[in-house]
């Protein structure tokens, strides 16, 4: 669980966060550094600095990757301070129509389904010349992933039996991306977990984890309540996420958000706050990402010996995988020891790709510099597959690839599942 948010006065201005911040490494401007943002927030809270479009822009120039908090010797949770400040900026200055629309859609599952349906219709009706011409950030419309024909959770049972002897039960939090965009990730995750002997439970009433709302200063309490109740309704040995951003919400943000709502005497206490707090802590303790889970059970995987060697394979470590789950070394070891995979690390494997939720859309110039560097390195190793366990990174990476190339961007689970020995 996140520790209580430490006061801004703890910042010693040492500058260690500068070398960790992907935005600062691109811009080399002090005002873009985490250290500067903390000082601006402190001035705002002390009423010596007023809200302004410039202040809002500076606060928004952040990927919310958490690297600065990991590097901070004073233990300051920049993440929480930045989210709180974003909320204050939105309350003071409002939000752009595009971001407001996104927040509106993500705040209720019925709206997400409606938005996905509209987007699917748009993908069908938009002529190719128009899809080639227009971009969101640096990504041409036609290079965004096609939506699933049917939302993934509608295509699978709530409870899926294991192959062979049952070892335990796992709840699978699919997130929005797997449900609406990347069904291959969901199919592969279920296939691997049942292959390992686990019963898989997929709560139908789960919804957006709430991280996109919190990143944009919007309340995520309703999403949080829905998911806590959905996940706590099932007795299980663990909770699996295929996206570490969703995982960071369950593991880090839910306990912190309940704590803050209780401190502010807000609606959480009206929903039996003590029970919710206990549930949130249990969820946090049980949550693990799928790649860490596979790494812990690698010796139990049985592969088809006829699977051809896949490679070269490069990996991009998402920010939340590195900073929340600390899973990069586990994933590296896993990929290195898979018998069918020719894993070739790139020098910037752990560098941010510039996706950052909507960062690639709001700050395309900064995102492009980050992505161009990663593209150079992945091309330098002649990668055939470029793997990542974050759906936004996947969108950003595949969306910026040269269409004439043959690199495939995939979640690692799809290659692992494809190589398993089938009954």
N, C-alpha and C positions, 0 to 999 in steps of 0.2 A: 504494500500500500504506500501511496505517496506520503512523505512526511508533511507535517503542517508547513504552510508556505512561510519561508523565512523573510524577514523585513529587508527592504531595499538597502538600508543602511549597512547591511553586511557586506555589500559589494566593496571590495578594496581597490577596484579599478586596475587590477593587475594586468589585464589584457590577455590572459590565457584563452578566453573565449573567442578572441579575434582569429586565432589560428585554427579554431574548430569550426568557425561559421562559414558555410559555403557561399553566402551572399557577400560577406566581407572579402572573401578571397577573390571574388570577381570584381567588385567595385573598388576595393581599397580605399573606402571613404569611412572616416570615423563615425559619421552620423548613421551609417548602415550597420555598425557593429552592435552586438548584444550589449556591450558595456555602455554604449551611448544610449541605447533604448532604455536601459534601466534608469539612467540619469534623467532622461526626458520624462519617464513615468513618475519618478520621484518628484520632479518639479511640478508636474501636473497635479499630483496628489497633495502637494504643499501649497497649491493655488498660486504658484509663481509662473505658471505657464498655462495659457488658455488652449482649449481645443481648436484645431485649425485643419484645413485640408492637408497641409504639409505634414503636420504631426500624424494624422491618420495614415498618410502615405508611407511615412517612415516606419510606423509600427507594422504596416502591412508587408513591408519588404523583409519578410521572414518566412522561411519554409516550414516553421514549426517542427523542425527535425529533432530538437532536443540535444543537439551536440554541445551547445554552450553550457547547458545544465550539467552534462556529464563531465565537462572539463573544469567546472567551477570549483576552486578549492574552498570557497566559503559556503558551499552547499546551497546556493540560491537556486530555486526552481524557476528559471527564466520562463519556462513553458506556461506555468500558471499565471505569472505576472503579465505575460504578453496576451494570454487569452482574456484576462480581466480587463486589460487596457483596450483591447479590441472591442469588447462589449461597451465600454464607456464611450469610445469613439463613435460607434454605431448609434448609441442612444443620443449622442450630441449632434452628430452630423448626418445620420442616415446611411443608406447603402445604395449601391448602384442597382438599377433594375434587374440586371442579369443575376447578380448575387442574391437579391431579394427573391427572385423567382426560384433559384436553387434551394434556398432555405425553406421557402414555402412548400416545395415538393418533398423535401427530405424530412419534414417534421411529422408526416403521417404516412403510414404504409399505403393507404388507399391512394394518396397523391403520388407516391413513388410509382405505383402501378400505372396510374393515369399518365404520368410523364413518360414512362417507358413505352407505353402504347403509342403515344404521340410521336416519340422519337423513332420508333420502329416504322410508323407510317411515313414519317419524313424521309427515312432512309430508302423506302420503297419508291416514293414519288419524286424525290429530288433528281433531276437529270444529271448525267455524269459530268457534263461541262460545268455545271454550277457547283457540283461537289468538288471538282478539281480546282475551281477558282477560289472558293471561299475557305477561310481558315478560322480555327479557334486557337488563339495564340499562334504558334508556329506549325500547327498540325492541320493539313488539308482535311476538309470534312470527310472525303472519301477514304481517309486512312484511319478513321475511328473504327473501333470494332463493331461488327454487326450485332444487334441485340439477339438474345436467345429467342427462338421461335415461341417458346412458352417459358414463363418464369421457372427457374430450376426447381424451387421448392414444391411447385405444383406437379412436377414430373416424378417425384420420389415419395416413398412412404415415410410416415413419421418415424417408424422404427424399422431398421434394416438389420436382418440377422447376419451373424458372422459366418465365415466359411469355416467349417469344422468346429472344434471345441471352443465354447465361449470363455474368453479370459476376463471380460468385464464389459462395462457400458461407457460410451463416450457421447457427450452432447456435441453436436457440430453446429457452430455459429457460422452461417454461410456468408453473412454480409450482403450488401446490395450488389456488388460487382459480380460475384458468382451467380447470384439469383437472376440477374438481368443481362449480364454480358458474357461471362466466361463459364458456361456450363461444363466445359471440359475440365476445369479445375475441380468442380463439385463431383463429377463422375469419378475422377481419378482419386480424390481424397477418400470418398466412400469405398472405392475399390481397394485401396491400400489398407484402410482401417479394418475392413471385413476380412481381407487376406490375412491380417495379423491376428484375427480371432476376436475382434471387438464388435459388439452390437453398437450400431450408430443410431442416435436419436436426433431428429431434426425438428425442433419446435416450429410449428407453422406460424405462430403469432410473434416471432421475432421481427425486428425492424432495423432500420439504419442505426448503427452504433452511436451516432450523435457527434462523432468527432468533426465532421464537416460543419456542423452547426456551431460547435464551440470555437472552431478556428475562425469563424466569421462573427464572433461576438453574439450569437443567437442562443437563447436558452435551449438546453437539451434535456431538461428534467423529464419531460413526457416520454421521450425515447428511452431514457435510462430506466424509468419505472417499468415500461413495457418489457424491456429486455431482462431486467432483473427478475421480474415475476415469471417470465417465460423460461428462463434458464434454471431458476430455483425450483421450478415445478417438477424437475426430474432428478432422481437420485442417480448419480453417476460417479465414475472414477476420475473423470477429467472433462474439460471443455476444450475443444479443438477449434482453432481459427486458421484459415488459409491465408489471411491478410493480417500482417502484424500491426497495421494501424488500427484495425478493429480490435485486435488483441490488446493494444495499448489502452484502448478505451475501457475494456473489461477489466484489465489488470491494474491499471494506474488511475484512470480518470473517474470511474464509477465510485470507488470509495472516497476519493477526494471531493467529488461533486456532492455526495450525500453529506459529507462533513460540512461543506460550505453552506448547503441549504439549511442544515440544522442550525448552524451558527447564525444565519440570517433570519431564522424563524420563518422560513419559507415553506411551500407546500409539502416538502418531503415528510415533515413531522405529521402531516395530516394523513399520510399513508402508512401509519404505524412505523415511524422512522427507525425505532430500535431494531425491529425485525429486518427492515430493508438494509440497515447498516450491516447487520450480521450476514445477510444474504450476499451483499456486495463484496464483503471480505472473503466469503467462501468462494464466490465466483473468481475473484482475483487470485486466490490460492490455487484454484484448479485449472486456470487458463494456461494453455501452452500453444505454441505455433506448430503447425503440421510438420515442418521440416525438423524442428528439434525433437518432436515425437518420433519421427522416422529414424533420425540419427540414433536415438536411444534404443530402437528396436531393429536396427539394420541387420543384425545376425539372424533375425527371424524371417526376413524376406527371402522368398524362393524365386529366383529369376529363371526365365527361359534361356537356356544355354545357346540357343540359336539366334538370339538377339544380336544384330550386327553392331559393331562399334559405332557409337554416335559421337561426332565431334569434328573439329574442335568445339568444345562447349565452354562458353564464358558465363560468368555469374555477376549480376549486379545486386549488391547488398542494400536493401531499403534502409532508410534512416531508422525506422522503428525496430527493424530486426536487429540493428547494431546497438541502438541506444536503450531500448526498452527490454528486449528479450536477450540481448547479448549473444545472439545465435550465429553470428558470422563464422567464428571458428568451427562450430559444430557443422555448419553447412559445407564449409570448405572440406572438412574431413570426410563428410558423407559423399560429396561429389567425387573426391579423390579416390574413394574406395569402392565406388560402384563399378562392377566389372565390365559394364557395357559402355562406359562413358569416358571420353577423352577430355578431361577437365583442364582448361588452360586459363589460369588466373590473369587478369589484366592489372596493370599498376594502379589504376584508379577504381578498382572494384568497389571500394567502400565510399567513394565520392558520391555526393548527391547528384541525381540526374536532372534536377530542376523541376520535377513534377509538382510535388508539394501540394496536393489537393487541387486548388485552382490557381496556384502560383504560376504555372506555365501559361495560363490565360491572362492573368492580371499583370504579369511582368515578363512578357515574352523575350525581351531583349536580354535580360539576365539569364533566363532559362536556356536560351539558345547557346550562350557561351559555355554553360555547363554541359549541355548535351553534345555540342560539337567536339569537346574534348573526349567525352566518353565514346562517341562514334569513331573518332580517330583510333583509339586504343582497341576497340572491339574489331575494327577492320584490320588492324595491324596483326592480330593473332589469327586472322582468317576464320573467325568463328562461324560455325554453321548454325548453332543454337545460342541464343542469348537468354539466359534464365533470370527470373526475378520472382519473388513471392509477394509483390505489392501490385495490385491492379492499376493504380494510378501511374506507377513507374512503367508498367507494361504498356499502358496507353501512350505514355510520353515517348518511350523507347521505340515502339513499333511505328508510332506516328511520325517520327523523325527519320526513319530509315529511308534510304534510297529505294524507290519501288522497283528499280531494275536489279537490285541485289537479291541474294537468296538466303539472308539471315532470317531465321524464325525466332520471334520472341515468345517464350512460353513460361508457364509456371513449372518449376522442377517436378511437381507431382505428376504431370502429364507424361513425362518421359519415364519416370520411375514406374508408374502404373502400366505403361505400355510394354515394359520389359518383364513384368511379372509373369510367372508361369501360371497359365489359366487352367482351371479344372478340365 
